[in-house]
Amino acid sequence: MKFLLICLLTMVLAGAGCASSHSAVGTDSGAAPGAMSLDPADPGVARLRQDIRRMIAVGRDRVFPALVNINVVSVRYVAGGEQKQRSVGSGTIISPDGYVVTNYHVTARGAKFTCTLADRRQVSAVLVGEDPLTDIAVLKLEPDVVSDGKPTVFPYARFGDSAALQVGDYVMAMGSPFSLSRSVTLGIVSNTTRVFAGGLMGDDVQEMELEPGQSTGLFTRWIQHDALIHPGNSGGPLVNLRGQIIGVNELGGSGIGYAIPSNLTQSVVAAIIKHGEVPRSWIGIAFKPIERTGLTEGVLVNSVVKDGPADAAGIKPGDIILDIGVERVTARFAEEVPPLLQRISDEPVGNALPVLYQRDGQTHMTNVITRAYEADMGEQKSFRSWGFSAQGITQKIAMARGLPDKSGVMLTSTKRGGPADRAEPSVGGGDIIRQVDGQTVADMAGFVEAYSRIMDAKPTPEKVTLSFDRGGENLVTIIKPTKDEEFEPPRELPKAWLGLATQPVLAELAKELAMPADSQGGFRITRIYPGTEAAQSDLRVGDVIIAVDALRLRPRGMQDANLLETRIRQLDVGDSPAFTVVRQGEVLKIPATLEKTRTTPAEARRDSNGAFGLSVREITFFDRDARRWDQDVQGVVVTDADGAGWAGIAGIQPGDLIQRIGDQAVTDLDTYRSAMARLATEQPARIVFVVLRGPRTGFQYVEPDWKPTSQAAQ
């Protein structure tokens, strides 16, 4: 038995089997003949355990140095504008010059990529290309350190042959789950050609979507395994015990993982590095395996795309394709469909592909002219001044929506209350814009040109006419563009104010506080603000104000919480009314001088910087009181920091007080704006923001990516 176990491990390593079995060595007296001893003290068991551990260590150590954690800042288009998001995934360096393979769903819509290497260095990366149909993407590391004039050489891992895998082979899933340090899990292969078929006992290959409208997995037969995969492992390698990449992990959960085979991955990666994408042919056919049709050869044409290449060649649903090119075709099971689709996609674009098919017992020959496989999803952009985001129209979108052609752009989201939403009729998601101010727009590039021309005009036009299609109707509307302006909240005119905070005391609470029966409640002082006229008076925390001068205050419910404030505001700044209070059962009259209202946080001047993803406001009296700041504490308060923006990535958080930017002190909103304007001009690679967070001072290092990430149309 010991020999058999060693043979099994040898099979994993060498892909060879053992020709015969032998009796076990080291069995105990109670064991069945041929059973191996389970005694941990048995020398044979100990040696076998060490052998397995060493083999796992060898495989691990050949790949671990090439593992990277990928931090992605991506852009999503929601509510008529851009929204930055942060996400993480895993990848593997596959060449000494720094190419990294990962999943498309890790890099999708990415604007900035940072890879953390095995030695904990963080290196920027650029996107080389993506292939949604296989969920593969390639990044290229951009080292900023060159040694002795020579480019950096990165540790890298090598691909193995996924076709050599067998059910039961040991595999390791590697990556950075939950964005933590590198990890490895061990499992076995349970299926080498997994496809997903629809329905119970279904045999149609299920079309998966990475996001609405984006197909994936058409060419993939996944490696199914039980090496544990956690969120953040996406894009990490599946590794055999030789230390070779035999898959790229894509899906996982409930103890089951799925990896894209290395042989498919290698061909996709090579095409991306060469072309920036994967050129493919398309003929517009969906296939169904023949296992349940009663046929013995060929593959069933399940559907044909109208006006596609197969349709133009006369092929119809229900036909049985026998030959493609000069090769015989048979797909009995769902697992045999992806290789057939891959074979067609590998044909040169524009090639006349001979197809032999059978219809009603008759055999026919035709030539199908292949076309280039078009992207499922069109480019998206936001058009803030018009209050919406839009997407280019692809062939797939046009077919799905029954559009006559691909002209125009399709709205994907609108800003609530924005120009498109306020228009009559309003413009909304799914509408197809065909014309702008009477000029036809052919595609996204044409729409961007029209938008830029209109918004760059001096002065900006007050209105724009849009012609759009909706549900078969052609509508016309007028929108009124807006431009982003510095936001200054409205402030109330200064009125009389007393520097204290109160809570209403209703009848039931008045009894508990042992107030006189005729008081019927009032307003209990909860805080007296230091440095105010109220603090100079004899008012105390715990006093219950029941009257101002001769006016009694009788709150009947929480709806009367502002009754005291309203009465005070009816007086003049500088007045000294008498406040009747109840203090420990005694009724007292205490004068206090009224002063001007102080600016509240809601009224504070503020600034928003889209490039840094940072919004701030000036310090108010109430900030100083709540945080116990002295008058010499200066700066601006962070009200919002986009977690995927430059400031958010650096660790700046809402509530921080920015006190210095680079070498410039920030004392108020004006000095903050001056510092930020200086940064935009000088564009330094790294800026130190000094912030006060609670009682601690912190140094946050912001590393802007000054390269534009979007068109001027946004």
C-alpha positions in Angstrom: 0.0 0.0 0.0 2.9 2.3 0.8 4.2 1.6 -2.7 0.8 2.6 -4.1 0.6 5.9 -2.3 4.1 6.7 -3.5 3.1 5.8 -7.0 0.1 8.1 -6.7 2.3 11.0 -5.8 4.7 10.0 -8.6 1.7 10.1 -11.0 0.9 13.6 -9.9 4.5 14.7 -10.5 5.3 12.7 -13.6 1.9 12.0 -15.2 2.7 8.3 -15.1 0.8 5.4 -13.5 2.0 2.3 -11.6 1.7 -0.9 -13.5 1.0 -3.2 -10.5 0.3 -3.1 -6.8 2.3 -4.6 -4.0 1.6 -5.6 -0.4 1.9 -3.0 2.3 4.9 -2.6 4.4 4.7 -2.0 8.1 1.2 -3.2 8.8 0.0 -3.7 12.4 -1.4 -7.0 13.6 -5.0 -5.8 13.6 -5.0 -4.3 10.1 -6.5 -6.0 7.1 -4.0 -7.5 4.7 -2.7 -4.9 2.3 -3.7 -1.9 4.6 -1.1 0.5 5.6 -0.4 1.2 9.3 -1.9 4.4 10.6 0.4 4.5 13.6 2.0 8.0 13.5 5.1 6.5 15.0 5.6 4.1 12.1 8.8 5.2 10.3 7.1 4.6 6.9 4.2 7.0 7.7 6.6 9.6 9.0 8.7 9.4 5.8 5.7 9.6 3.6 4.4 12.7 5.5 7.7 14.4 5.0 7.8 13.5 1.3 4.3 15.0 0.8 5.3 18.1 2.7 8.5 18.5 0.7 6.6 18.1 -2.6 4.1 20.8 -1.6 6.9 23.1 -0.5 8.7 22.7 -3.8 5.5 23.6 -5.8 4.7 26.5 -3.5 8.2 28.0 -3.5 8.4 28.0 -7.3 5.3 30.2 -7.6 5.1 32.2 -4.3 7.7 34.7 -5.3 5.8 35.5 -8.5 2.4 36.0 -6.7 1.1 39.6 -6.7 -1.8 41.3 -4.9 -3.5 43.7 -7.3 -5.2 46.8 -5.9 -7.5 48.3 -8.5 -9.2 51.8 -8.7 -12.0 51.4 -11.1 -14.6 53.7 -12.6 -18.3 52.9 -12.6 -21.0 55.1 -14.2 -24.0 55.5 -11.9 -26.5 58.3 -11.3 -25.4 60.2 -14.4 -21.8 60.5 -13.4 -18.5 58.7 -12.5 -18.0 56.8 -9.3 -14.6 55.5 -8.3 -14.3 52.1 -6.5 -11.5 50.1 -5.0 -11.2 46.4 -5.3 -8.5 43.7 -4.9 -7.5 40.5 -6.7 -4.6 38.3 -7.3 -2.2 37.6 -10.2 1.0 35.9 -11.2 4.1 37.3 -12.9 4.7 35.1 -15.9 7.8 36.7 -17.5 11.0 38.3 -16.2 10.0 41.7 -17.7 6.9 41.8 -15.5 3.8 40.6 -17.4 1.1 39.6 -15.0 -1.9 37.4 -15.7 -5.1 37.8 -13.8 -8.9 37.8 -14.3 -10.8 40.4 -16.5 -13.3 40.8 -13.7 -10.4 42.0 -11.5 -9.2 44.7 -13.9 -12.6 45.6 -15.5 -13.0 49.4 -15.9 -9.8 49.9 -14.0 -8.2 53.3 -14.1 -5.2 52.6 -11.8 -3.4 49.4 -10.8 -0.9 48.8 -8.0 0.7 45.4 -7.5 2.2 44.4 -4.2 5.1 42.0 -4.8 6.4 39.1 -2.6 9.0 41.4 -1.1 6.2 43.9 -0.2 7.2 46.4 -2.8 4.3 48.3 -4.4 4.7 48.7 -8.1 2.4 50.5 -10.5 1.1 48.5 -13.5 -0.5 49.3 -16.8 -3.2 47.4 -18.5 -2.0 45.5 -21.6 -5.3 44.1 -22.6 -8.4 42.2 -21.5 -10.5 39.3 -22.8 -13.9 39.2 -21.2 -14.9 36.1 -23.1 -12.4 34.0 -21.2 -12.1 36.3 -18.1 -8.4 36.8 -18.7 -6.5 40.1 -18.4 -2.8 41.0 -18.7 -1.0 43.8 -16.7 2.6 45.0 -17.1 4.6 46.1 -14.1 6.2 49.5 -14.3 9.2 49.4 -12.0 10.7 52.8 -11.0 14.0 51.3 -9.9 16.7 50.4 -12.4 19.9 48.8 -11.1 23.2 49.5 -12.9 21.3 50.8 -15.9 19.7 47.4 -16.4 15.9 46.9 -16.3 14.5 45.1 -13.3 14.2 41.3 -13.6 11.1 40.0 -11.8 10.6 36.5 -10.3 8.1 34.7 -12.5 6.3 31.4 -12.7 5.9 29.1 -15.7 2.8 27.5 -17.2 2.3 23.8 -17.2 0.1 21.6 -19.5 -3.5 21.6 -18.3 -4.3 18.8 -20.7 -2.2 16.4 -18.6 -4.4 16.9 -15.5 -6.3 13.9 -14.3 -9.2 13.7 -11.8 -7.6 13.1 -8.4 -4.4 15.1 -9.1 -3.3 17.4 -6.2 -3.4 21.1 -6.9 -2.8 24.3 -4.9 -4.8 27.5 -5.1 -2.7 30.5 -4.4 -3.5 34.2 -4.0 -4.2 37.0 -1.5 -7.7 36.3 0.0 -9.4 39.3 1.5 -6.4 41.3 0.4 -4.3 39.6 3.1 -0.8 38.1 2.7 -0.1 35.3 0.3 -1.8 32.0 1.1 -2.0 28.5 -0.4 -4.7 25.9 -0.1 -4.4 22.2 -1.1 -7.1 20.1 -2.9 -7.7 17.7 -5.7 -9.0 18.0 -9.2 -12.6 16.7 -9.4 -13.3 17.5 -13.1 -11.0 18.6 -15.9 -13.7 19.7 -18.4 -16.5 21.3 -16.4 -19.1 23.3 -18.4 -22.3 24.8 -17.0 -25.4 23.5 -18.7 -28.8 25.1 -18.2 -31.5 23.5 -16.2 -31.9 20.1 -14.5 -30.3 17.5 -16.8 -29.9 20.3 -19.4 -27.5 20.0 -22.3 -27.4 23.6 -23.6 -24.1 25.3 -22.7 -25.1 28.1 -20.4 -24.0 31.6 -21.4 -22.5 33.2 -18.3 -22.3 37.0 -17.7 -19.6 38.8 -15.7 -21.9 41.8 -15.6 -25.2 42.6 -17.4 -24.6 42.2 -21.1 -21.0 40.9 -20.9 -20.7 37.2 -21.9 -17.9 34.9 -20.7 -16.9 31.3 -20.7 -18.0 30.5 -24.3 -14.6 28.8 -25.0 -13.9 27.5 -21.5 -14.0 24.1 -20.0 -13.1 24.8 -16.4 -10.9 22.8 -14.1 -13.1 22.0 -11.1 -11.2 21.5 -7.8 -11.7 21.7 -4.1 -8.7 23.8 -3.1 -10.4 26.5 -1.0 -10.9 29.9 -2.7 -11.8 33.1 -0.9 -12.8 36.6 -2.2 -9.5 38.2 -3.3 -8.2 34.9 -4.8 -9.7 35.8 -8.2 -6.9 35.8 -10.8 -4.5 33.8 -8.7 -2.9 30.6 -10.0 -3.9 27.0 -9.7 -0.6 25.2 -9.3 0.5 21.5 -9.6 3.0 19.9 -7.4 5.8 20.7 -9.9 5.2 24.4 -9.3 3.6 25.0 -12.7 0.6 27.2 -13.4 -2.1 24.8 -14.7 -5.0 27.2 -14.3 -6.2 30.7 -13.3 -8.8 30.7 -10.5 -12.0 32.4 -11.5 -14.9 31.2 -9.4 -15.2 29.7 -5.9 -17.4 29.0 -3.0 -19.0 26.2 -0.9 -15.8 24.2 -1.2 -15.7 24.2 -5.0 -13.4 26.2 -7.2 -13.2 26.7 -11.0 -10.0 27.6 -12.9 -9.5 28.6 -16.5 -7.1 26.0 -17.9 -3.5 27.0 -18.6 -3.5 25.9 -22.2 -6.4 28.3 -23.0 -4.9 31.0 -20.8 -1.5 30.9 -22.6 -3.0 31.4 -26.0 -5.1 34.3 -24.8 -2.2 35.9 -23.0 0.0 35.6 -26.1 -2.7 37.3 -28.3 -3.2 40.1 -25.7 0.5 40.8 -25.5 0.8 40.9 -29.3 -2.4 42.7 -30.2 -3.8 44.2 -27.0 -6.8 42.0 -27.4 -7.8 38.6 -28.8 -8.8 38.8 -32.5 -11.6 36.3 -33.2 -13.9 35.2 -36.0 -17.6 34.9 -35.6 -20.3 33.2 -37.7 -23.4 33.9 -35.6 -24.4 30.3 -34.6 -25.3 28.7 -31.2 -24.8 24.9 -31.0 -26.6 22.1 -29.1 -25.0 18.7 -28.5 -26.8 15.7 -30.1 -26.9 13.2 -27.3 -30.7 13.5 -26.9 -31.5 14.1 -30.6 -31.2 10.5 -31.7 -28.4 11.6 -34.1 -25.1 9.8 -34.2 -22.9 12.5 -35.8 -22.6 16.3 -36.3 -23.9 19.1 -34.1 -27.3 20.7 -34.0 -27.7 24.4 -35.0 -29.7 25.7 -32.0 -30.1 29.3 -33.2 -28.8 31.6 -35.9 -28.3 35.4 -35.6 -30.4 37.3 -38.0 -28.2 38.9 -40.8 -25.1 37.2 -39.4 -22.6 35.3 -41.5 -24.4 31.9 -41.1 -27.8 33.4 -41.8 -26.3 35.0 -45.0 -24.9 31.6 -46.0 -28.4 30.0 -45.7 -27.9 28.0 -42.5 -31.1 27.7 -40.4 -31.9 26.6 -36.9 -32.5 22.8 -36.8 -29.7 22.1 -39.4 -27.1 19.5 -38.6 -23.6 20.6 -39.3 -21.4 17.7 -40.3 -18.2 19.3 -41.5 -16.5 22.7 -40.8 -13.6 23.4 -43.1 -12.3 20.0 -44.0 -12.8 18.4 -40.6 -15.6 16.2 -39.4 -17.6 17.7 -36.5 -19.4 15.8 -33.8 -20.5 17.2 -30.4 -22.5 14.6 -28.4 -22.1 16.3 -25.1 -22.1 19.9 -23.7 -18.4 19.6 -22.9 -17.6 19.2 -26.6 -19.2 22.6 -27.6 -16.6 25.1 -26.3 -13.7 23.5 -28.3 -15.9 23.8 -31.4 -16.6 27.5 -30.8 -12.9 28.0 -30.1 -12.0 26.3 -33.4 -14.3 28.7 -35.3 -13.0 31.7 -33.5 -9.5 30.8 -34.5 -10.3 31.1 -38.2 -9.0 34.2 -40.0 -11.4 37.1 -40.2 -13.0 37.2 -43.6 -12.2 33.6 -44.4 -14.6 31.6 -46.5 -15.3 28.7 -44.2 -16.8 25.6 -46.0 -19.7 24.1 -44.0 -21.4 20.8 -44.8 -24.8 20.5 -43.2 -27.9 18.3 -43.4 -31.5 19.5 -43.6 -34.5 17.3 -43.9 -32.3 14.3 -44.8 -30.6 16.3 -47.6 -26.9 17.3 -47.5 -25.8 20.8 -48.5 -22.6 22.7 -48.8 -22.1 26.4 -48.3 -19.4 28.9 -47.6 -19.7 31.0 -44.4 -17.7 34.3 -44.6 -16.4 34.9 -41.0 -16.6 38.3 -39.4 -14.6 39.8 -36.6 -16.1 39.1 -33.2 -17.2 42.5 -31.8 -17.1 43.5 -28.2 -20.3 42.9 -26.2 -20.1 46.2 -24.3 -19.6 49.7 -25.8 -17.4 52.4 -24.2 -19.1 54.3 -21.4 -18.6 58.0 -20.5 -20.3 60.5 -18.3 -21.6 63.8 -19.5 -22.0 65.7 -16.2 -23.2 69.0 -17.6 -26.1 67.2 -19.2 -26.8 64.9 -16.3 -26.3 61.5 -17.7 -23.9 58.7 -18.7 -24.0 56.9 -22.0 -22.6 53.9 -23.8 -21.6 53.1 -27.3 -24.0 50.7 -29.1 -22.5 47.4 -30.1 -23.9 44.7 -32.4 -25.0 42.7 -29.4 -26.8 45.7 -27.8 -28.5 46.5 -31.1 -29.7 42.9 -31.5 -30.9 42.6 -27.9 -32.9 45.8 -28.2 -34.2 45.2 -31.7 -32.5 48.4 -33.0 -32.1 48.8 -36.8 -28.4 49.7 -36.6 -25.6 50.7 -34.2 -25.9 54.5 -34.7 -26.3 56.9 -31.8 -25.5 56.3 -28.1 -27.5 54.6 -25.4 -28.1 56.3 -22.0 -27.1 54.1 -19.0 -28.0 56.4 -16.1 -29.2 59.9 -15.2 -28.7 62.2 -12.3 -31.7 62.8 -10.3 -32.8 66.4 -10.7 -30.2 66.9 -13.4 -30.8 68.5 -16.8 -31.8 65.2 -18.5 -34.1 64.3 -15.6 -35.8 67.8 -15.6 -36.3 67.9 -19.3 -39.9 67.6 -20.7 -40.0 64.9 -21.7 -37.2 63.6 -19.6 -34.4 61.4 -21.0 -33.7 58.2 -19.1 -31.7 54.9 -19.1 -32.1 52.9 -22.3 -33.0 55.8 -24.5 -31.1 56.0 -27.8 -29.9 59.6 -28.6 -29.8 60.0 -32.4 -29.3 63.7 -32.9 -27.9 66.7 -31.0 -29.1 70.1 -32.1 -30.4 68.6 -35.4 -27.0 66.9 -36.2 -26.9 63.1 -36.5 -24.4 61.4 -34.2 -23.1 58.1 -35.6 -21.3 56.8 -32.5 -19.7 57.6 -29.2 -16.9 59.5 -30.8 -19.4 61.7 -32.7 -21.4 62.3 -29.6 -18.3 63.3 -27.6 -17.4 65.7 -30.3 -20.8 67.3 -30.3 -20.9 67.6 -26.5 -17.4 69.1 -26.3 -18.1 71.6 -29.0 -21.3 72.8 -27.3 -19.9 73.0 -23.8 -16.6 74.7 -24.9 -18.6 77.5 -26.7 -18.4 81.0 -25.2 -20.9 81.6 -23.8 -22.3 78.1 -23.0 -25.7 77.7 -24.8 -28.6 77.8 -22.4 -30.4 74.9 -24.1 -29.6 71.9 -26.3 -32.1 69.9 -28.4 -31.9 66.1 -28.3 -33.7 63.7 -30.6 -33.9 60.2 -29.1 -35.7 56.8 -29.6 -37.7 55.1 -26.9 -39.7 51.9 -27.5 -40.2 52.5 -31.2 -41.0 56.2 -30.8 -38.8 59.1 -31.8 -39.0 61.9 -29.3 -37.5 65.4 -29.1 -36.7 67.3 -25.9 -34.7 70.3 -24.7 -32.2 70.1 -21.8 -30.5 73.1 -20.1 -26.8 72.3 -19.4 -25.2 73.1 -16.1 -21.6 73.7 -15.1 -20.0 72.7 -11.9 -19.6 75.7 -9.6 -18.0 76.2 -6.3 -20.6 75.4 -3.7 -21.3 78.0 -1.0 -24.2 77.0 1.3 -26.7 79.8 2.0 -26.2 81.5 5.4 -28.9 83.0 7.6 -28.6 86.7 8.5 -27.1 87.1 12.0 -29.7 86.9 14.7 -29.8 86.9 18.5 -28.4 83.7 20.1 -27.6 82.4 23.5 -24.6 80.1 23.8 -26.2 77.0 25.3 -27.8 73.7 24.3 -31.1 72.5 25.8 -33.5 69.6 25.9 -37.3 70.1 26.1 -38.8 69.0 29.5 -42.3 67.7 29.0 -44.9 67.2 31.8 -44.0 63.7 32.7 -40.3 64.5 33.0 -41.1 67.7 34.9 -42.7 65.5 37.6 -39.6 63.3 37.8 -37.4 66.4 38.2 -39.6 67.6 41.1 -40.4 70.9 39.4 -43.1 73.2 40.8 -46.6 72.1 39.7 -47.3 75.3 37.9 -44.2 75.2 35.8 -45.6 72.6 33.4 -42.1 71.9 31.9 -39.6 74.0 30.1 -36.1 73.7 28.6 -33.3 72.0 30.6 -29.8 73.4 29.9 -27.5 70.5 28.8 -24.4 72.5 27.9 -23.1 76.1 28.2 -20.6 76.9 25.5 -17.3 78.3 26.9 -16.2 81.7 25.7 -19.8 82.9 25.2 -22.0 85.5 27.0 -24.0 82.6 28.4 -20.8 81.3 30.1 -20.4 84.8 31.7 -23.9 84.6 33.2 -25.1 82.7 36.3 -26.9 80.1 34.2 -25.9 76.5 35.0 -26.2 73.1 33.4 -29.3 71.4 34.9 -31.3 74.7 35.1 -34.7 74.4 33.5 -35.7 77.6 31.7 -39.4 78.1 32.0 -39.7 81.7 30.7 -37.9 84.5 28.8 -38.8 87.8 30.3 -42.6 87.5 30.8 -43.1 84.9 28.1 -43.8 81.4 29.5 -42.4 78.4 27.6 -44.6 75.3 27.8 -43.4 72.7 25.3 -46.2 70.1 24.7 -44.1 67.7 22.6 -40.8 67.2 20.8 -42.3 69.3 18.0 -41.8 72.3 20.3 -38.0 71.6 20.7 -37.2 74.9 19.0 -39.6 77.1 21.0 -36.8 78.6 23.2 -34.6 79.3 20.2 -37.5 80.9 18.3 -38.2 83.2 21.3 -34.6 84.3 21.6 -34.3 85.1 17.9 -37.3 87.5 18.2 -35.1 89.6 20.4 -32.1 91.8 19.4 -28.4 91.1 19.7 -27.1 92.8 22.8 -30.4 92.5 24.7 -30.2 91.0 28.2 -33.6 89.3 28.9 -34.4 87.7 32.2 -34.4 83.9 32.1 -36.7 82.3 34.7 -35.2 79.0 35.7 -36.0 76.2 38.1 -32.9 75.1 40.0 -33.3 72.3 42.6 -37.0 73.3 43.2 -36.2 77.0 43.5 -37.4 79.5 40.9 -34.8 82.1 39.9 -34.5 85.0 37.4 -31.1 85.2 35.8 -30.2 87.8 33.1 -28.0 86.9 30.2 -26.7 88.9 27.3 -27.6 87.8 23.7 -25.0 87.6 21.0 -24.9 87.0 17.2 -25.6 83.5 15.9 -22.5 81.4 15.1 -21.9 79.7 11.7 -23.0 76.1 11.8 -21.3 73.2 10.0 -24.2 73.1 7.5 -23.6 76.8 6.7 -19.7 76.5 6.5 -18.0 77.4 3.3 -16.7 74.3 1.5 -14.6 73.0 -1.4 -14.8 69.9 -3.5 -11.8 68.6 -5.5 -12.8 65.9 -8.0 -9.2 64.9 -8.9 -8.3 64.1 -5.3 -11.8 62.8 -4.5 -11.7 65.2 -1.5 -14.4 67.5 0.0 -13.6 69.9 2.9 -15.2 72.8 4.8 -14.0 75.5 7.1 -13.9 75.0 10.9 -16.8 76.4 12.9 -17.4 77.4 16.5 -19.3 74.1 17.0 -16.4 72.0 15.7 -14.0 73.6 18.2 -16.5 73.0 21.0 -17.3 69.4 20.1 -13.7 68.4 19.6 -12.2 70.6 22.4 -10.0 72.5 20.0 -8.3 75.7 21.2 -8.4 78.8 19.0 -4.9 78.1 17.8 -6.0 74.9 16.1 -6.4 75.7 12.4 -7.1 73.8 9.2 -10.1 72.5 7.1 -12.4 69.6 8.1 -12.7 66.7 5.6 -16.4 66.1 4.9 -15.9 63.3 2.3 -13.0 61.3 0.9 -13.7 59.0 -1.9 -12.2 55.6 -0.8 -10.9 55.1 -4.4 -9.7 58.7 -4.9 -6.1 59.9 -4.5 -6.8 61.2 -1.0 -8.8 58.1 0.1 -6.2 55.7 -1.1 -3.6 57.6 1.0 -5.8 57.1 4.1 -7.4 60.5 4.5 -10.8 60.1 6.1 -13.9 62.1 6.8 -13.5 64.0 10.1 -9.7 64.6 9.6 -8.5 68.1 10.0 -6.0 69.0 7.2 -3.4 71.3 8.7 -0.6 71.2 6.1 -0.2 70.3 2.4 3.4 69.8 1.4 5.3 72.8 2.8 2.2 75.1 2.9 0.3 75.5 6.2 -3.5 75.3 5.9 -5.2 77.7 8.2 -8.5 78.2 6.5 -10.4 77.4 3.3 -8.6 80.1 1.3 -5.1 78.7 2.1 -6.4 75.2 1.3 -7.6 76.3 -2.1 -4.3 78.0 -2.8 -2.3 74.9 -1.8 -4.5 72.6 -4.0 -4.2 75.0 -7.0 -0.4 75.0 -6.6 -0.5 71.1 -6.7 -2.5 71.1 -9.9 0.2 73.4 -11.5 3.3 71.6 -10.2 1.9 68.1 -10.3 4.3 66.5 -7.8 4.6 62.7 -7.7 4.1 62.6 -3.9 2.5 65.0 -1.4 2.4 64.9 2.4 -0.9 65.8 3.9 -0.5 66.5 7.7 -3.9 65.8 9.4 -5.2 65.9 12.9 -7.3 62.8 13.7 -8.6 62.8 17.3 -5.7 63.6 19.5 -3.1 62.4 17.0 -1.3 64.0 14.2 -0.8 61.8 11.1 1.3 62.1 7.9 -0.7 60.8 4.8 1.3 60.3 1.6 -0.8 61.1 -1.5 0.6 59.8 -4.8 -1.6 61.4 -7.6 -1.8 59.8 -11.0 -1.8 63.1 -12.9 -2.3 61.2 -16.2 -5.8 61.8 -17.5 -8.1 58.8 -16.9 -11.1 60.1 -18.9 -12.1 62.1 -21.8 -12.8 65.8 -21.6 -16.4 64.9 -22.2 -16.8 63.7 -18.6 
